[in-house]
Amino acid sequence: MGIFKAYDIRRIYVATATKPNELDEELARKIGRATAQFLNAERIVVSRDMRLSSPSMLEATIEGITEAGCDALDIGLASTPANYFAIAACGYDGGLQVTASHNPKEYNGFKVSGKEARPIGAETGLPEIERIVTEGEFKPAAKKGSVDKKDIAEDYKSHVLKFAEETQPLKIVIDAANGMGGLEIPLIFDQLPCQIIPLYFELDGTFPHHEANPLKYENLRDLQAKVREVGADFGVALDGDCDRCAYIDERGEIISSDLITALIAREVLAKQPGARIIYDVRSSWAVREEIVRAGGIPIKGRVGHSFMKAALREKSAAFAGELSGHYYFRDNFYCDSASIGLIKVLNLLSKIKKPVSEIIAPLNRYFATGEINFEVEDKAAMIKEIARKFSDGKQDFLDGVTVEYEDWWFNVRESHTEPLLRLNLEGKTQELMDEGKKKLTRLLGQPVE
């Protein structure tokens, strides 16, 4: 179909079933029914984001769920972390969040979860849901399921605020990008002494100011300017469904999300000495070093929320962080939460009482390329060739190929969402980084935007 991805379901929404391989209400109904059937569920949590197509998509999804003989708990307009909370805290059999996360306004989709908010992805059942949908292999139900509505806002708020300590009245600019953060941030942070300066908090699925993707630097310009204008302590940019974020220091400079992982790890380890901390394969050497320095056990993990959550459970780790701005917590049902990540950062800054740039500076000790994308026809063959060419380095194949030398390292991995190979490379000096980048681009070809 091209709609079912490695971690979720996403595609351009069309109002009628006139275009093959696109997403409409009829397909949403089938996905709801197939998910309930695959999970053998009696009760499923459903919710939606603010996209223009989400109300009708949610209605169709609920129809499919009840056709399968499964009851639906409709929590309405909610962030993806709130959906996870409702599943896990209320003991439901799974959940469907209608959202396309950070994708442009034309898109919609689903994030699918099983019991305990465990992610349903390419390795945990999504292909089977796709098969049921494609083949129309729906089992008849003895009776139609029921629909209940519930407002979980106060319970969810109480849960998130459990992570807060005595925070200082810091001034924070938050760019919600007209996404679900505009609903969640006021709910959570009205109980904290911070001064929140909102940017684009109005829920608007057309994203009138910029895309809700904090990984694109052009989407951070307004936030950077506002942080400088008001003299904020730092800034935060959220994605569309409020499960991911990026940070800006008090000077308006972008902070790499892996360094935020190091900061949060420090805060987590202060309370849980010796805990395991998971970081993704793209993260700076500084992250591993800071985890060890703080008394933790660093564990490298595969990129992607389904892989990170699985590793968090398998290793019984306290925390995991990704370069993409996902932050996961064992005490949050092993799920990611932009709001809890922000609270952990606030806890740390309130104790250290230094400008964010001063705290980050010692961590910024290596030179990284950032993620560079390449279109490669035979991705698997290229990864094998890279491994052969750089066989003199220390290699692992946890996610693509990672090769480490004494003074530089790189990772090349296949994108799970796009037809690309992605390169991340870091050196102890700018010269080493540049030299390594030249070596890899000779093999991979011209980078693509």
Secondary structure, 3 states (H helix, E strand, C coil): CCCECCCCEEEEECCCCCCCCCECHHHHHHHHHHHHHHHCCCEEEEEECCCCCHHHHHHHHHHHHHHCCCEEEEEEECCHHHHHHHHHHHCCCCEEEECCCCCCCCEEEEEEECHHHCECCCCCCHHHHHHHHHHCCCCCCCCCCCEEECCCHHHHHHHHHCCCCCCCCCEEEEECCCCCHHHHHHHHHCCCCCEEEEECCCCCCCCCCCCCCCCCHHHHHHHHHHHHHHCCCEEEEECCCCCCEEEECCCCCEECHHHHHHHHHHHHHHHCCCCEEEEECCCCHHHHHHHHHCCCEEEEECCCHHHHHHHHHHCCCCEEECCCCCEEEHHHCCEECHHHHHHHHHHHHHHHCCCHHHHHHHHCCCEECCCEEECCCCHHHHHHHHHHHCCCCEEECCCCEEEECCCEEEEEEECCCCCCEEEEEEECCHHHHHHHHHHHHHHHCCEEC
